[in-house]
Amino acid sequence: EVLLAEECHELLAALLHRAEVAVQKGTSLCIASLGGGPAFDAVALLAALEALEAALEQEPEADPRGKDSTGRAFARCGVCCEVLDLSPTWRGAIDAVSAEAVEVWPQQHQGTVELFAPVDLRCATDE
């Protein structure tokens, strides 16, 4: 409901537009995850797009794109997520979240959630 609030219309319109453009181009909406859970940002965005589809069906007047907008292409948008983390030990958890997202959302593809962990600082040594 927060995204449907009038104060969030600009953000919601931008999100829906970006997702619809990605679907039209046959690509995914790409985001970066900066911690807070292994790839949960990708899952949150997929779930939000799904919830927005249902919410805008029920409350079309809340659609910031205008009341004549009937397009729901954004709900078919996959998410590409680059997880930026310091620890490569998160790879297993991120792969599991990615695999589960593929099972839950048909538009999601395996391998679209990736870990970029340049160095594990906990294993760094002074030389």
MOPAC internal coordinates of N, CA, C and O (Angstrom, degrees):
PM7 1SCF
backbone

  N    0.0000 0     0.00 0     0.00 0    0    0    0
  C    1.4389 1     0.00 0     0.00 0    1    0    0
  C    1.5217 1   112.04 1     0.00 0    2    1    0
  O    1.2310 1   120.30 1   153.59 1    3    2    1
  N    1.3216 1   117.04 1   -26.41 1    3    2    1
  C    1.4672 1   119.15 1  -179.11 1    5    3    2
  C    1.5234 1   110.45 1   -61.80 1    6    5    3
  O    1.2310 1   119.90 1   135.67 1    7    6    5
  N    1.3434 1   117.80 1   -44.33 1    7    6    5
  C    1.4570 1   120.25 1  -179.46 1    9    7    6
  C    1.5238 1   112.35 1   -65.68 1   10    9    7
  O    1.2310 1   119.95 1   157.07 1   11   10    9
  N    1.3164 1   117.69 1   -22.93 1   11   10    9
  C    1.4599 1   120.67 1   179.04 1   13   11   10
  C    1.5220 1   112.41 1   -83.54 1   14   13   11
  O    1.2310 1   120.17 1   168.25 1   15   14   13
  N    1.3325 1   117.27 1   -11.75 1   15   14   13
  C    1.4615 1   120.99 1   179.49 1   17   15   14
  C    1.5258 1   110.00 1   -63.13 1   18   17   15
  O    1.2310 1   120.62 1   -33.20 1   19   18   17
  N    1.3034 1   116.42 1   146.80 1   19   18   17
  C    1.4587 1   121.51 1  -177.66 1   21   19   18
  C    1.5261 1   112.38 1   -56.23 1   22   21   19
  O    1.2310 1   120.43 1   144.36 1   23   22   21
  N    1.3216 1   116.78 1   -35.64 1   23   22   21
  C    1.4675 1   120.85 1  -179.41 1   25   23   22
  C    1.5247 1   112.49 1   -64.63 1   26   25   23
  O    1.2310 1   120.18 1   159.84 1   27   26   25
  N    1.3130 1   117.26 1   -20.16 1   27   26   25
  C    1.4720 1   121.86 1  -176.62 1   29   27   26
  C    1.5247 1   112.74 1  -103.92 1   30   29   27
  O    1.2310 1   119.76 1  -175.27 1   31   30   29
  N    1.3254 1   118.07 1     4.73 1   31   30   29
  C    1.4668 1   120.05 1  -175.23 1   33   31   30
  C    1.5261 1   113.29 1   -57.58 1   34   33   31
  O    1.2310 1   120.27 1   140.86 1   35   34   33
  N    1.3170 1   117.10 1   -39.14 1   35   34   33
  C    1.4686 1   119.42 1  -178.95 1   37   35   34
  C    1.5248 1   111.06 1   -64.81 1   38   37   35
  O    1.2310 1   120.62 1   135.66 1   39   38   37
  N    1.3305 1   116.42 1   -44.34 1   39   38   37
  C    1.4639 1   121.02 1   177.67 1   41   39   38
  C    1.5243 1   110.75 1   -64.00 1   42   41   39
  O    1.2310 1   120.30 1   134.75 1   43   42   41
  N    1.3188 1   117.04 1   -45.25 1   43   42   41
  C    1.4603 1   121.18 1  -179.60 1   45   43   42
  C    1.5237 1   111.08 1   -63.10 1   46   45   43
  O    1.2310 1   120.08 1   136.47 1   47   46   45
  N    1.3097 1   117.45 1   -43.53 1   47   46   45
  C    1.4674 1   120.98 1   179.17 1   49   47   46
  C    1.5253 1   110.56 1   -60.90 1   50   49   47
  O    1.2310 1   120.21 1   138.05 1   51   50   49
  N    1.3339 1   117.21 1   -41.95 1   51   50   49
  C    1.4674 1   120.84 1   178.97 1   53   51   50
  C    1.5264 1   111.15 1   -64.60 1   54   53   51
  O    1.2310 1   120.46 1   136.90 1   55   54   53
  N    1.3311 1   116.73 1   -43.10 1   55   54   53
  C    1.4637 1   120.89 1   179.33 1   57   55   54
  C    1.5233 1   110.99 1   -62.64 1   58   57   55
  O    1.2310 1   120.33 1   132.17 1   59   58   57
  N    1.3246 1   116.98 1   -47.83 1   59   58   57
  C    1.4614 1   120.54 1  -179.58 1   61   59   58
  C    1.5207 1   111.27 1   -63.14 1   62   61   59
  O    1.2310 1   120.74 1   139.15 1   63   62   61
  N    1.3222 1   116.18 1   -40.85 1   63   62   61
  C    1.4707 1   120.20 1   178.91 1   65   63   62
  C    1.5280 1   111.15 1   -62.30 1   66   65   63
  O    1.2310 1   120.59 1   131.74 1   67   66   65
  N    1.3360 1   116.47 1   -48.26 1   67   66   65
  C    1.4685 1   120.09 1  -179.30 1   69   67   66
  C    1.5242 1   111.27 1   -61.08 1   70   69   67
  O    1.2310 1   120.42 1   139.17 1   71   70   69
  N    1.3352 1   116.81 1   -40.83 1   71   70   69
  C    1.4602 1   120.81 1   179.44 1   73   71   70
  C    1.5253 1   110.90 1   -66.36 1   74   73   71
  O    1.2310 1   120.15 1   138.24 1   75   74   73
  N    1.3266 1   117.32 1   -41.76 1   75   74   73
  C    1.4663 1   120.60 1   179.58 1   77   75   74
  C    1.5280 1   111.14 1   -65.77 1   78   77   75
  O    1.2310 1   120.04 1   139.83 1   79   78   77
  N    1.3207 1   117.52 1   -40.17 1   79   78   77
  C    1.4732 1   120.92 1   177.37 1   81   79   78
  C    1.5273 1   110.14 1   -62.81 1   82   81   79
  O    1.2310 1   120.42 1   138.39 1   83   82   81
  N    1.3267 1   116.81 1   -41.61 1   83   82   81
  C    1.4706 1   120.31 1   178.38 1   85   83   82
  C    1.5236 1   110.36 1   -60.84 1   86   85   83
  O    1.2310 1   119.80 1   136.65 1   87   86   85
  N    1.3247 1   117.98 1   -43.35 1   87   86   85
  C    1.4675 1   121.34 1   179.01 1   89   87   86
  C    1.5285 1   109.88 1   -63.47 1   90   89   87
  O    1.2310 1   119.98 1   135.74 1   91   90   89
  N    1.3255 1   117.65 1   -44.26 1   91   90   89
  C    1.4654 1   121.36 1   179.96 1   93   91   90
  C    1.5237 1   111.60 1   -61.36 1   94   93   91
  O    1.2310 1   120.46 1   143.74 1   95   94   93
  N    1.3291 1   116.73 1   -36.26 1   95   94   93
  C    1.4681 1   121.24 1  -179.83 1   97   95   94
  C    1.5268 1   112.59 1   -83.99 1   98   97   95
  O    1.2310 1   120.35 1   171.61 1   99   98   97
  N    1.3344 1   116.93 1    -8.39 1   99   98   97
  C    1.4582 1   120.21 1  -178.48 1  101   99   98
  C    1.5219 1   112.96 1    75.32 1  102  101   99
  O    1.2310 1   121.01 1  -153.43 1  103  102  101
  N    1.3245 1   115.67 1    26.57 1  103  102  101
  C    1.4666 1   120.74 1   179.72 1  105  103  102
  C    1.5243 1   109.17 1  -117.70 1  106  105  103
  O    1.2310 1   120.95 1     3.68 1  107  106  105
  N    1.3075 1   115.80 1  -176.32 1  107  106  105
  C    1.4615 1   121.94 1   176.58 1  109  107  106
  C    1.5212 1   109.52 1  -107.43 1  110  109  107
  O    1.2310 1   121.15 1   -19.81 1  111  110  109
  N    1.3064 1   115.41 1   160.19 1  111  110  109
  C    1.4623 1   121.70 1   172.65 1  113  111  110
  C    1.5218 1   106.31 1   -80.82 1  114  113  111
  O    1.2310 1   119.91 1   -59.44 1  115  114  113
  N    1.3099 1   117.77 1   120.56 1  115  114  113
  C    1.4670 1   121.09 1  -174.84 1  117  115  114
  C    1.5250 1   110.95 1   -98.37 1  118  117  115
  O    1.2310 1   121.68 1   -46.52 1  119  118  117
  N    1.3330 1   114.39 1   133.48 1  119  118  117
  C    1.4627 1   121.30 1   178.75 1  121  119  118
  C    1.5224 1   108.53 1  -134.93 1  122  121  119
  O    1.2310 1   121.06 1   -13.76 1  123  122  121
  N    1.3055 1   115.58 1   166.24 1  123  122  121
  C    1.4656 1   121.69 1   173.71 1  125  123  122
  C    1.5169 1   108.31 1  -116.30 1  126  125  123
  O    1.2310 1   120.83 1   -39.02 1  127  126  125
  N    1.3124 1   116.02 1   140.98 1  127  126  125
  C    1.4580 1   122.19 1   177.17 1  129  127  126
  C    1.5163 1   107.86 1  -109.48 1  130  129  127
  O    1.2310 1   120.57 1   -56.28 1  131  130  129
  N    1.3162 1   116.52 1   123.72 1  131  130  129
  C    1.4580 1   121.23 1  -175.90 1  133  131  130
  C    1.5247 1   112.28 1  -109.33 1  134  133  131
  O    1.2310 1   120.37 1  -141.56 1  135  134  133
  N    1.2957 1   116.90 1    38.44 1  135  134  133
  C    1.4610 1   120.96 1   178.35 1  137  135  134
  C    1.5131 1   111.87 1   101.09 1  138  137  135
  O    1.2310 1   121.06 1     0.99 1  139  138  137
  N    1.3089 1   115.57 1  -179.01 1  139  138  137
  C    1.4548 1   120.18 1  -179.25 1  141  139  138
  C    1.5122 1   112.89 1    93.90 1  142  141  139
  O    1.2310 1   119.93 1  -167.05 1  143  142  141
  N    1.2818 1   117.74 1    12.95 1  143  142  141
  C    1.4615 1   122.20 1  -178.72 1  145  143  142
  C    1.5105 1   108.79 1   134.13 1  146  145  143
  O    1.2310 1   119.90 1   -39.86 1  147  146  145
  N    1.2992 1   117.79 1   140.14 1  147  146  145
  C    1.4731 1   120.50 1  -175.17 1  149  147  146
  C    1.5267 1   112.53 1   -71.33 1  150  149  147
  O    1.2310 1   120.45 1   -81.41 1  151  150  149
  N    1.3096 1   116.74 1    98.59 1  151  150  149
  C    1.4682 1   124.52 1   175.64 1  153  151  150
  C    1.5204 1   113.36 1    71.96 1  154  153  151
  O    1.2310 1   119.99 1  -163.01 1  155  154  153
  N    1.3164 1   117.63 1    16.99 1  155  154  153
  C    1.4608 1   120.09 1  -179.90 1  157  155  154
  C    1.5220 1   111.72 1   -66.30 1  158  157  155
  O    1.2310 1   119.82 1   156.16 1  159  158  157
  N    1.3292 1   117.95 1   -23.84 1  159  158  157
  C    1.4599 1   120.66 1   178.55 1  161  159  158
  C    1.5262 1   110.31 1   -63.04 1  162  161  159
  O    1.2310 1   120.03 1   140.15 1  163  162  161
  N    1.3137 1   117.54 1   -39.85 1  163  162  161
  C    1.4695 1   121.08 1   178.58 1  165  163  162
  C    1.5210 1   110.20 1   -63.49 1  166  165  163
  O    1.2310 1   120.68 1   134.34 1  167  166  165
  N    1.3147 1   116.30 1   -45.66 1  167  166  165
  C    1.4669 1   121.05 1   179.38 1  169  167  166
  C    1.5290 1   110.19 1   -63.76 1  170  169  167
  O    1.2310 1   120.42 1   138.21 1  171  170  169
  N    1.3132 1   116.80 1   -41.79 1  171  170  169
  C    1.4649 1   120.29 1   179.82 1  173  171  170
  C    1.5212 1   111.24 1   -61.88 1  174  173  171
  O    1.2310 1   120.13 1   138.85 1  175  174  173
  N    1.3222 1   117.36 1   -41.15 1  175  174  173
  C    1.4591 1   120.21 1  -179.75 1  177  175  174
  C    1.5268 1   111.12 1   -69.09 1  178  177  175
  O    1.2310 1   119.91 1   137.66 1  179  178  177
  N    1.3251 1   117.78 1   -42.34 1  179  178  177
  C    1.4674 1   120.63 1   176.46 1  181  179  178
  C    1.5291 1   110.75 1   -60.03 1  182  181  179
  O    1.2310 1   120.57 1   134.99 1  183  182  181
  N    1.3200 1   116.52 1   -45.01 1  183  182  181
  C    1.4662 1   120.42 1  -179.97 1  185  183  182
  C    1.5330 1   110.71 1   -66.28 1  186  185  183
  O    1.2310 1   119.97 1   141.54 1  187  186  185
  N    1.3259 1   117.66 1   -38.46 1  187  186  185
  C    1.4561 1   121.10 1   179.61 1  189  187  186
  C    1.5243 1   111.01 1   -64.38 1  190  189  187
  O    1.2310 1   119.97 1   136.87 1  191  190  189
  N    1.3269 1   117.66 1   -43.13 1  191  190  189
  C    1.4646 1   120.58 1   178.58 1  193  191  190
  C    1.5251 1   110.70 1   -62.77 1  194  193  191
  O    1.2310 1   120.85 1   139.38 1  195  194  193
  N    1.3186 1   115.98 1   -40.62 1  195  194  193
  C    1.4657 1   120.38 1   177.98 1  197  195  194
  C    1.5347 1   110.85 1   -64.58 1  198  197  195
  O    1.2310 1   120.35 1   135.52 1  199  198  197
  N    1.3166 1   116.93 1   -44.48 1  199  198  197
  C    1.4650 1   121.36 1   179.81 1  201  199  198
  C    1.5323 1   111.10 1   -66.54 1  202  201  199
  O    1.2310 1   120.46 1   142.26 1  203  202  201
  N    1.3207 1   116.73 1   -37.74 1  203  202  201
  C    1.4620 1   120.14 1   179.12 1  205  203  202
  C    1.5187 1   111.39 1   -65.28 1  206  205  203
  O    1.2310 1   120.40 1   144.43 1  207  206  205
  N    1.3146 1   116.83 1   -35.57 1  207  206  205
  C    1.4619 1   119.40 1   177.40 1  209  207  206
  C    1.5323 1   109.72 1   -59.40 1  210  209  207
  O    1.2310 1   120.47 1   131.22 1  211  210  209
  N    1.3255 1   116.70 1   -48.78 1  211  210  209
  C    1.4666 1   120.96 1   179.98 1  213  211  210
  C    1.5265 1   111.17 1   -65.60 1  214  213  211
  O    1.2310 1   120.23 1   137.68 1  215  214  213
  N    1.3251 1   117.16 1   -42.32 1  215  214  213
  C    1.4658 1   120.61 1  -177.87 1  217  215  214
  C    1.5245 1   111.58 1   -64.81 1  218  217  215
  O    1.2310 1   120.29 1   139.42 1  219  218  217
  N    1.3248 1   117.05 1   -40.58 1  219  218  217
  C    1.4618 1   119.97 1  -178.72 1  221  219  218
  C    1.5275 1   111.52 1   -75.41 1  222  221  219
  O    1.2310 1   120.43 1   157.62 1  223  222  221
  N    1.3154 1   116.79 1   -22.38 1  223  222  221
  C    1.4745 1   119.64 1   172.24 1  225  223  222
  C    1.5206 1   109.22 1   -66.69 1  226  225  223
  O    1.2310 1   120.67 1   138.81 1  227  226  225
  N    1.3245 1   116.33 1   -41.19 1  227  226  225
  C    1.4618 1   121.59 1  -178.17 1  229  227  226
  C    1.5253 1   112.57 1   -78.89 1  230  229  227
  O    1.2310 1   120.71 1   146.06 1  231  230  229
  N    1.3404 1   116.26 1   -33.94 1  231  230  229
  C    1.4699 1   120.86 1  -177.63 1  233  231  230
  C    1.5290 1   110.22 1  -128.64 1  234  233  231
  O    1.2310 1   119.93 1  -109.35 1  235  234  233
  N    1.3249 1   117.74 1    70.65 1  235  234  233
  C    1.4707 1   119.48 1  -177.37 1  237  235  234
  C    1.5225 1   113.57 1   -60.45 1  238  237  235
  O    1.2310 1   120.15 1   155.38 1  239  238  237
  N    1.3277 1   117.31 1   -24.62 1  239  238  237
  C    1.4672 1   120.12 1   179.08 1  241  239  238
  C    1.5285 1   111.81 1   -68.77 1  242  241  239
  O    1.2310 1   120.04 1   163.77 1  243  242  241
  N    1.3238 1   117.53 1   -16.23 1  243  242  241
  C    1.4675 1   121.52 1   178.51 1  245  243  242
  C    1.5226 1   112.29 1   -82.97 1  246  245  243
  O    1.2310 1   120.29 1   173.04 1  247  246  245
  N    1.3244 1   117.05 1    -6.96 1  247  246  245
  C    1.4667 1   121.16 1  -178.87 1  249  247  246
  C    1.5230 1   109.03 1   -71.59 1  250  249  247
  O    1.2310 1   119.86 1   -63.83 1  251  250  249
  N    1.3414 1   117.87 1   116.17 1  251  250  249
  C    1.4667 1   120.50 1  -176.82 1  253  251  250
  C    1.5271 1   112.90 1   -69.25 1  254  253  251
  O    1.2310 1   120.46 1   169.22 1  255  254  253
  N    1.3324 1   116.73 1   -10.78 1  255  254  253
  C    1.4629 1   119.84 1   179.79 1  257  255  254
  C    1.5241 1   111.51 1   -81.72 1  258  257  255
  O    1.2310 1   120.07 1   176.30 1  259  258  257
  N    1.3282 1   117.46 1    -3.70 1  259  258  257
  C    1.4581 1   121.38 1   179.01 1  261  259  258
  C    1.5147 1   111.36 1   114.29 1  262  261  259
  O    1.2310 1   121.22 1   -26.62 1  263  262  261
  N    1.3226 1   115.27 1   153.38 1  263  262  261
  C    1.4635 1   118.70 1  -175.02 1  265  263  262
  C    1.5241 1   113.03 1   -71.52 1  266  265  263
  O    1.2310 1   119.48 1   164.35 1  267  266  265
  N    1.3306 1   118.60 1   -15.65 1  267  266  265
  C    1.4585 1   120.46 1   178.00 1  269  267  266
  C    1.5266 1   112.06 1   -86.47 1  270  269  267
  O    1.2310 1   120.26 1   174.86 1  271  270  269
  N    1.3102 1   117.11 1    -5.14 1  271  270  269
  C    1.4600 1   120.82 1  -178.87 1  273  271  270
  C    1.5226 1   110.03 1   -72.79 1  274  273  271
  O    1.2310 1   121.26 1   -56.33 1  275  274  273
  N    1.3142 1   115.19 1   123.67 1  275  274  273
  C    1.4714 1   119.71 1   178.79 1  277  275  274
  C    1.5136 1   111.25 1  -120.89 1  278  277  275
  O    1.2310 1   120.48 1   178.10 1  279  278  277
  N    1.3195 1   116.68 1    -1.90 1  279  278  277
  C    1.4548 1   120.38 1  -177.45 1  281  279  278
  C    1.5216 1   112.63 1   -69.87 1  282  281  279
  O    1.2310 1   120.66 1   -47.34 1  283  282  281
  N    1.2990 1   116.34 1   132.66 1  283  282  281
  C    1.4612 1   121.76 1   177.60 1  285  283  282
  C    1.5264 1   110.11 1  -125.80 1  286  285  283
  O    1.2310 1   120.65 1  -152.52 1  287  286  285
  N    1.3359 1   116.36 1    27.48 1  287  286  285
  C    1.4608 1   120.15 1  -179.70 1  289  287  286
  C    1.5227 1   111.32 1   -59.73 1  290  289  287
  O    1.2310 1   120.40 1   150.60 1  291  290  289
  N    1.3280 1   116.85 1   -29.40 1  291  290  289
  C    1.4636 1   120.59 1  -177.84 1  293  291  290
  C    1.5236 1   111.58 1   -56.80 1  294  293  291
  O    1.2310 1   119.61 1   151.42 1  295  294  293
  N    1.3203 1   118.35 1   -28.58 1  295  294  293
  C    1.4676 1   121.92 1  -177.37 1  297  295  294
  C    1.5353 1   111.93 1   -71.49 1  298  297  295
  O    1.2310 1   120.23 1   165.57 1  299  298  297
  N    1.3340 1   117.16 1   -14.43 1  299  298  297
  C    1.4674 1   120.99 1   177.96 1  301  299  298
  C    1.5288 1   112.15 1   -97.22 1  302  301  299
  O    1.2310 1   120.70 1  -169.26 1  303  302  301
  N    1.3179 1   116.27 1    10.74 1  303  302  301
  C    1.4609 1   121.41 1  -176.27 1  305  303  302
  C    1.5270 1   111.59 1   -81.42 1  306  305  303
  O    1.2310 1   120.82 1   -50.69 1  307  306  305
  N    1.3098 1   116.03 1   129.31 1  307  306  305
  C    1.4592 1   121.09 1   171.98 1  309  307  306
  C    1.5184 1   109.44 1   -85.04 1  310  309  307
  O    1.2310 1   120.69 1   -13.97 1  311  310  309
  N    1.3167 1   116.29 1   166.03 1  311  310  309
  C    1.4610 1   121.33 1  -178.03 1  313  311  310
  C    1.5221 1   109.75 1  -123.81 1  314  313  311
  O    1.2310 1   121.22 1   -52.91 1  315  314  313
  N    1.3184 1   115.28 1   127.09 1  315  314  313
  C    1.4550 1   122.59 1   171.99 1  317  315  314
  C    1.5265 1   105.41 1   -99.31 1  318  317  315
  O    1.2310 1   120.40 1   -54.33 1  319  318  317
  N    1.3200 1   116.84 1   125.67 1  319  318  317
  C    1.4624 1   119.99 1  -175.73 1  321  319  318
  C    1.5307 1   109.82 1  -128.35 1  322  321  319
  O    1.2310 1   121.05 1   -57.35 1  323  322  321
  N    1.3037 1   115.60 1   122.65 1  323  322  321
  C    1.4570 1   121.39 1   174.81 1  325  323  322
  C    1.5223 1   107.69 1   -99.96 1  326  325  323
  O    1.2310 1   121.07 1   -69.90 1  327  326  325
  N    1.3169 1   115.56 1   110.10 1  327  326  325
  C    1.4536 1   121.23 1  -178.63 1  329  327  326
  C    1.5248 1   107.91 1   -86.75 1  330  329  327
  O    1.2310 1   120.77 1   -64.69 1  331  330  329
  N    1.3096 1   116.13 1   115.31 1  331  330  329
  C    1.4616 1   122.04 1  -179.31 1  333  331  330
  C    1.5241 1   107.64 1   -99.95 1  334  333  331
  O    1.2310 1   120.95 1   -68.47 1  335  334  333
  N    1.3002 1   115.80 1   111.53 1  335  334  333
  C    1.4522 1   120.05 1  -175.60 1  337  335  334
  C    1.5233 1   108.60 1  -142.04 1  338  337  335
  O    1.2310 1   120.71 1   -19.96 1  339  338  337
  N    1.2965 1   116.24 1   160.04 1  339  338  337
  C    1.4609 1   120.65 1   179.20 1  341  339  338
  C    1.5219 1   112.79 1   -88.42 1  342  341  339
  O    1.2310 1   120.24 1   166.82 1  343  342  341
  N    1.3144 1   117.15 1   -13.18 1  343  342  341
  C    1.4512 1   119.51 1  -173.33 1  345  343  342
  C    1.5247 1   112.41 1  -117.84 1  346  345  343
  O    1.2310 1   120.12 1   -62.92 1  347  346  345
  N    1.3181 1   117.37 1   117.08 1  347  346  345
  C    1.4706 1   119.86 1   177.16 1  349  347  346
  C    1.5292 1   112.81 1   -68.37 1  350  349  347
  O    1.2310 1   119.92 1   169.65 1  351  350  349
  N    1.3213 1   117.76 1   -10.35 1  351  350  349
  C    1.4629 1   120.01 1   179.75 1  353  351  350
  C    1.5249 1   112.11 1   -68.50 1  354  353  351
  O    1.2310 1   119.41 1   168.65 1  355  354  353
  N    1.3243 1   118.73 1   -11.35 1  355  354  353
  C    1.4637 1   121.95 1   177.52 1  357  355  354
  C    1.5250 1   112.31 1   -77.56 1  358  357  355
  O    1.2310 1   119.71 1   170.14 1  359  358  357
  N    1.3223 1   118.16 1    -9.86 1  359  358  357
  C    1.4721 1   121.02 1  -172.95 1  361  359  358
  C    1.5323 1   112.54 1   -53.50 1  362  361  359
  O    1.2310 1   119.40 1   135.14 1  363  362  361
  N    1.3245 1   118.76 1   -44.86 1  363  362  361
  C    1.4613 1   121.31 1  -178.78 1  365  363  362
  C    1.5185 1   112.29 1   -61.12 1  366  365  363
  O    1.2310 1   120.42 1   136.27 1  367  366  365
  N    1.3207 1   116.80 1   -43.73 1  367  366  365
  C    1.4594 1   120.87 1   179.64 1  369  367  366
  C    1.5259 1   110.79 1   -66.66 1  370  369  367
  O    1.2310 1   120.52 1   139.53 1  371  370  369
  N    1.3135 1   116.62 1   -40.47 1  371  370  369
  C    1.4631 1   120.80 1   179.99 1  373  371  370
  C    1.5211 1   110.41 1   -65.99 1  374  373  371
  O    1.2310 1   120.17 1   138.13 1  375  374  373
  N    1.3208 1   117.27 1   -41.87 1  375  374  373
  C    1.4671 1   120.79 1   176.85 1  377  375  374
  C    1.5260 1   111.20 1   -61.94 1  378  377  375
  O    1.2310 1   120.23 1   141.92 1  379  378  377
  N    1.3266 1   117.16 1   -38.08 1  379  378  377
  C    1.4716 1   120.94 1   178.73 1  381  379  378
  C    1.5295 1   111.08 1   -67.01 1  382  381  379
  O    1.2310 1   120.35 1   137.09 1  383  382  381
  N    1.3303 1   116.94 1   -42.91 1  383  382  381
  C    1.4653 1   120.35 1   177.93 1  385  383  382
  C    1.5231 1   109.51 1   -63.29 1  386  385  383
  O    1.2310 1   120.25 1   137.67 1  387  386  385
  N    1.3133 1   117.12 1   -42.33 1  387  386  385
  C    1.4626 1   121.53 1   179.47 1  389  387  386
  C    1.5285 1   111.20 1   -61.85 1  390  389  387
  O    1.2310 1   120.39 1   135.24 1  391  390  389
  N    1.3239 1   116.85 1   -44.76 1  391  390  389
  C    1.4685 1   120.95 1  -179.88 1  393  391  390
  C    1.5261 1   111.15 1   -63.85 1  394  393  391
  O    1.2310 1   120.35 1   140.35 1  395  394  393
  N    1.3261 1   116.94 1   -39.65 1  395  394  393
  C    1.4631 1   120.46 1   179.10 1  397  395  394
  C    1.5310 1   110.84 1   -67.53 1  398  397  395
  O    1.2310 1   120.31 1   141.80 1  399  398  397
  N    1.3201 1   117.01 1   -38.20 1  399  398  397
  C    1.4715 1   120.37 1   178.20 1  401  399  398
  C    1.5226 1   111.01 1   -62.05 1  402  401  399
  O    1.2310 1   120.51 1   142.81 1  403  402  401
  N    1.3245 1   116.64 1   -37.19 1  403  402  401
  C    1.4672 1   121.08 1   177.90 1  405  403  402
  C    1.5283 1   109.99 1   -63.34 1  406  405  403
  O    1.2310 1   120.37 1   142.29 1  407  406  405
  N    1.3205 1   116.90 1   -37.71 1  407  406  405
  C    1.4708 1   121.30 1   179.37 1  409  407  406
  C    1.5268 1   112.13 1   -69.59 1  410  409  407
  O    1.2310 1   120.16 1   143.35 1  411  410  409
  N    1.3165 1   117.30 1   -36.65 1  411  410  409
  C    1.4655 1   121.63 1  -174.02 1  413  411  410
  C    1.5277 1   111.89 1   -84.20 1  414  413  411
  O    1.2310 1   119.99 1   138.34 1  415  414  413
  N    1.3296 1   117.62 1   -41.66 1  415  414  413
  C    1.4609 1   122.02 1  -176.60 1  417  415  414
  C    1.5182 1   109.63 1  -114.18 1  418  417  415
  O    1.2310 1   119.60 1   -68.97 1  419  418  417
  N    1.3324 1   118.37 1   111.03 1  419  418  417
  C    1.4675 1   122.03 1  -175.90 1  421  419  418
  C    1.5294 1   114.04 1   -60.41 1  422  421  419
  O    1.2310 1   119.96 1   154.48 1  423  422  421
  N    1.3284 1   117.69 1   -25.52 1  423  422  421
  C    1.4599 1   119.99 1  -179.44 1  425  423  422
  C    1.5323 1   113.05 1   -78.01 1  426  425  423
  O    1.2310 1   120.78 1   170.42 1  427  426  425
  N    1.3117 1   116.12 1    -9.58 1  427  426  425
  C    1.4617 1   120.86 1  -177.99 1  429  427  426
  C    1.5254 1   109.35 1   -86.49 1  430  429  427
  O    1.2310 1   120.34 1   -37.35 1  431  430  429
  N    1.3205 1   116.96 1   142.65 1  431  430  429
  C    1.4633 1   121.86 1  -178.42 1  433  431  430
  C    1.5259 1   110.46 1  -119.06 1  434  433  431
  O    1.2310 1   121.27 1   -34.84 1  435  434  433
  N    1.3160 1   115.17 1   145.16 1  435  434  433
  C    1.4681 1   120.94 1   177.00 1  437  435  434
  C    1.5279 1   109.22 1   -59.56 1  438  437  435
  O    1.2310 1   120.68 1   -39.94 1  439  438  437
  N    1.2959 1   116.30 1   140.06 1  439  438  437
  C    1.4588 1   121.05 1   177.07 1  441  439  438
  C    1.5133 1   114.44 1    89.24 1  442  441  439
  O    1.2310 1   119.69 1  -177.53 1  443  442  441
  N    1.3304 1   118.19 1     2.47 1  443  442  441
  C    1.4642 1   119.25 1   179.83 1  445  443  442
  C    1.5234 1   112.23 1   -90.24 1  446  445  443
  O    1.2310 1   120.38 1   176.99 1  447  446  445
  N    1.3205 1   116.88 1    -3.01 1  447  446  445
  C    1.4600 1   121.33 1   173.61 1  449  447  446
  C    1.5246 1   106.15 1  -115.06 1  450  449  447
  O    1.2310 1   120.84 1   -65.46 1  451  450  449
  N    1.3285 1   116.00 1   114.54 1  451  450  449
  C    1.4548 1   120.63 1  -174.33 1  453  451  450
  C    1.5215 1   111.68 1  -124.45 1  454  453  451
  O    1.2310 1   121.21 1   -31.45 1  455  454  453
  N    1.3158 1   115.29 1   148.55 1  455  454  453
  C    1.4597 1   121.78 1   177.00 1  457  455  454
  C    1.5180 1   109.93 1   -99.06 1  458  457  455
  O    1.2310 1   121.30 1   -49.14 1  459  458  457
  N    1.3170 1   115.12 1   130.86 1  459  458  457
  C    1.4555 1   121.63 1   172.48 1  461  459  458
  C    1.5207 1   106.73 1  -118.89 1  462  461  459
  O    1.2310 1   120.64 1   -78.45 1  463  462  461
  N    1.3186 1   116.39 1   101.55 1  463  462  461
  C    1.4636 1   121.55 1  -178.11 1  465  463  462
  C    1.5217 1   107.64 1  -125.66 1  466  465  463
  O    1.2310 1   120.49 1   -85.45 1  467  466  465
  N    1.3063 1   116.67 1    94.55 1  467  466  465
  C    1.4593 1   119.34 1  -174.52 1  469  467  466
  C    1.5277 1   113.91 1   -65.08 1  470  469  467
  O    1.2310 1   120.01 1   148.89 1  471  470  469
  N    1.3264 1   117.59 1   -31.11 1  471  470  469
  C    1.4455 1   119.65 1  -177.76 1  473  471  470
  C    1.5322 1   108.96 1  -162.54 1  474  473  471
  O    1.2310 1   121.01 1   -35.54 1  475  474  473
  N    1.2882 1   115.68 1   144.46 1  475  474  473
  C    1.4572 1   120.36 1   174.34 1  477  475  474
  C    1.5202 1   106.05 1   -94.87 1  478  477  475
  O    1.2310 1   120.10 1   -75.23 1  479  478  477
  N    1.3281 1   117.42 1   104.77 1  479  478  477
  C    1.4547 1   121.32 1  -175.86 1  481  479  478
  C    1.5340 1   113.01 1   -62.52 1  482  481  479
  O    1.2310 1   120.53 1   154.72 1  483  482  481
  N    1.3290 1   116.59 1   -25.28 1  483  482  481
  C    1.4559 1   119.97 1   179.51 1  485  483  482
  C    1.5342 1   111.38 1   -67.83 1  486  485  483
  O    1.2310 1   120.93 1   158.92 1  487  486  485
  N    1.3362 1   115.83 1   -21.08 1  487  486  485
  C    1.4575 1   119.90 1  -178.67 1  489  487  486
  C    1.5259 1   112.07 1  -102.47 1  490  489  487
  O    1.2310 1   120.28 1  -177.66 1  491  490  489
  N    1.3206 1   117.06 1     2.34 1  491  490  489
  C    1.4508 1   120.49 1  -178.58 1  493  491  490
  C    1.5318 1   110.27 1   -69.11 1  494  493  491
  O    1.2310 1   121.06 1   -34.26 1  495  494  493
  N    1.3122 1   115.58 1   145.74 1  495  494  493
  C    1.4636 1   120.43 1   177.93 1  497  495  494
  C    1.5183 1   109.08 1  -126.85 1  498  497  495
  O    1.2310 1   121.20 1   -28.35 1  499  498  497
  N    1.3164 1   115.32 1   151.65 1  499  498  497
  C    1.4593 1   120.68 1   175.33 1  501  499  498
  C    1.5103 1   108.00 1   -84.36 1  502  501  499
  O    1.2310 1   120.64 1   -48.34 1  503  502  501
  N    1.3054 1   116.39 1   131.66 1  503  502  501
  C    1.4784 1   119.29 1   177.75 1  505  503  502
  C    1.4880 1   110.76 1  -117.40 1  506  505  503
  O    1.2310 1   120.10 1   180.00 1  507  506  505

